[in-house]
């Protein structure tokens, strides 16, 4: 059986992205591989073995076009309202809290945060299928 190990996104400014993912989600750098043309930074936290790989292309000056194919990353937290308030206090870009339902059946309570390169991260309250 396959095991998911990481997801990769391309970012322009290494320090800015590392600071965002640390502040927002407590991700720490677990490995950094430097090559002549690019750098790979792997970030994770103790809650999961899954890693986020940041790819920094050294000659890139223009923002990446995220296109219409990228959706979002998702993380689960204990209290979405508390995290939403913390994100606002930290000066991070967030959307409103959404109570998502299928008819009358609750599916998820969440908000979206946006990283410095425009990637969206869904912050979901723990419960139901996201337990």
Buried (B, 14 or more C-beta within 10 A) or exposed (E): EEEEEEEEBBBBBBEEBBEBBBBBBEBEBEEBEEEEEBBBBBBBBEEEEBBBBBBBEEEBEEEBEEEEEEEEBBBBBEEBEEBBEBBEEEEBBBBEBBEEEEEEEEBBBBBBBBBBBBBBBBBBBEEEEBE
